[in-house]
Amino acid sequence: MLGKTSGAWVEESMQGTGKSYNFAKSVMAGMAYKLTDQWSMDLGYRYIDFGEAFWGGMFGYPVEAKEVKAEEVYLGVRFQH
């Protein structure tokens, strides 16, 4: 079983409003199962949260997103020679 957490300050800048900062965070966990000497299968989960986001948008209209986050489950196969 593997796991990882991380975080970072993300700088946001919107034209004419100055700067603000968000704390971005992520949590990941996964495991690998060895099928043969050369093949293994991975299963994992990742959660990412960037907080709120603001940007210039289109045609000069600002865009605001209250929550920018994602949850992912992945399955993969690895070959090692």
Secondary structure, 3 states (H helix, E strand, C coil): CEEEEEEEEEEEEECCCEEEEEEEEEEEEEEEEECCCCEEEEEEEEEEEEEEEEECCCCCCCEEEEEEEEEEEEEEEEECC
